[in-house]
Amino acid sequence: MLETNPHRRAWLATALFAVLAVPLLCAAQGSYPSRPIVMIVPQAAGGTNDIVGRLVSQKLGEVMAASVVVENRPGAGGNIGTQAVARAAKDGHTLLMTISSSQAINPALYKNAGFDPVKDFKPISLIGAVPNVLLVHPSFPAKSTAELVALAKAKPGQYQYASAGNGTLNHLLGEMLNGMAGINLQHVPYKGVAPALNDVLGGQLPMLFASLPSSLAHIKAGKLRALAVSGAGRSPVLPDVPAIAETVPGYNGTLWIGLFAPAGVPADVLAQLQGGMAKALAAKDLRDKLEQQGVELAGTPDRPVTPDQLAALLNEDIAKWARIVKASGATVD
């Protein structure tokens, strides 16, 4: 029978609209991403992690048909930006592009880093490894790691190395070399890698460890001499430069770069991010750009490193660097 009651017709229309609107509303609420994704880099602009983050964010945005923007939040050795992500909304719109020195070393180095590197985060993707390079001023007499070790043993405590600061990776790489080679290079901390690099370039100090992307131009220009790389093997970017491990067996101080989400992000959103990064890192144009920066890419296009493997690597490095930090006596309040 045709409904003639105007009030009932209005009620039915309202009810019908509500029924039809429910799935539309749910779809709108459940869509991801619903706004720009912010990729926080807890280091200053221009550094290795920033360079990698900007390349990756552009490709990830293309893959996910989304806006992905990099935001630098440096300070406290990376703790400030890392804390910000740990406390961010658990919706997948704030991510952490970090380096192993911040995620694996800081919890041992700082009395209160302000975050738990494992419990506060979920791994998304391992991008790759970036070796550091043991660099010396061209006037320095040693031409190899073996010669450096011999000089240091002949004159204990008389040779210095610069670093970006107490407890930084390039400080601890020197301490690891001291311990494993049985030498005593004296540490001189600076407030950042730039002033440390400048003083070695100027000859005020003879050597330092620096990441390959930040030092490659100086090496190619002959302004610094690369004695060795810090990874377990040689870098494809510097195939003629030996690894420290070739002289000091077991030495391995590679820095890795990975993408994390705050713990608590919904499983489906995390899966989208992990899938998006797998596609991004399979793209040849991104891989070429990263390799040109000295990044040794993790996995292969058809077999990326899994999030579980990244989690295992993080746990392994936390234990390793805790031992080195304790042996060095380094601490930051």
C-alpha positions, 0 to 999 in steps of 0.5 A: 500500500502506498504510504500517505502519512507525511511524517512516516514518509519523512521517518522512512527517508531518514532511516533509508539515508542512515542505512545507505550512509553507514558503509560510506562513512565506514569507508571514509573512516577506514581509508588509509592514508587519509592525510599526508604521511610524515616521515620523521628523520631524527637527524639534521637535514643534509646528513646520510639519513636525511638524504636516504629519507627524502629519496625513499619518501618520494618513491613510497608516495608514488607507490601508495598514491599518497603524500609522504613528507620528510620532517627533520627533528634533530637533537639529543643524538636522535632521541627527540625525533624518536620520542616524537614518533613513539608518542605519535598517533597510532594511525600510520601517519607518522613514521620513523626513518632512523639509523642504527646508531640512534635506535640501537646505541642510544638506549645504552648510551643515555641514562634515559633515552625516552623510548624503548627501541623494541616495545615502542616501535614496529619494523616496516622495512630495512633500507640498507647499510651505510659503511663508515670510512676511516679517513686520514688527512693526506699528510698522515704517514699511514697508508693502510690500517696495518700501518696505522695500527703499527704507528699507534702501537709504537706511540701509544696515546699520541694519535687522535681521532675526531668524532661528531660527539661523545657516544656517537657511532664514529666515536664508538667505531674508534673505541671498537678499533682500540679494543680489537687492535690493542691500540690507544687512539685518543678521542676528540669529540666535536659538536657534530660531524661537520666541524669534525670533518672540517678540522681533519680536512684542515689538518688540525687532527689526523683522522676520523670515521665518517659515513660514506655518503658524507665523505665520498666527495672529499675522497674523490677530490683527494682531500682525504684518504680512505684507509678502510671501510667499517663494514664486514666487507668492501663497499661496491662504491670503493672497491679498492679500499679494504675493510678494517676486518681484513686487518682486524678480524671480526671488526664490523661497524656498519650503520643501517637505515630502517623505517619504523611505525609506532607500536599500536598501528593497526595490522592492516595499515602496517601491512600496507606500509610494509607492502608499499616499501617492498614495492618502492625498494624494488624500483630500479630508479630508487635503487640506483639513486641509493647505491650512488649515495653509497647505500648497500641495499638490503635484500633484492627486488624480489626478496626484500628483508622481512620486518621480522629480520629487521627486528632480529637485526635490531635486537642483535645490535642493541646487545652488541653496542651495549657491550661496546658502550660499557667498555668505552665508558661513554655516557650521556646524561 
